[in-house]
């Protein structure tokens, strides 16, 4: 994803398991948390990409709402 962000863009990974931070390239940031508890400001992202996420949420519509904020 980093190449798509461009030279001034930033990629932020969000996961509830810190072990996944090791998979991110050096120019990406990592935030530990969930869609509902992440310390991220509303409207601070241009794009949200949630791959293999919704099927793991108990409340998938709630998760989509959080991602849209």
Secondary structure, DSSP 8 states (H G I E B T S, - for coil): -HHHH-TT--EEEEESSGGGGGGS-TTEEEEES-TTT----TT--S----TT-GGG-SSHHHHHHHHH-
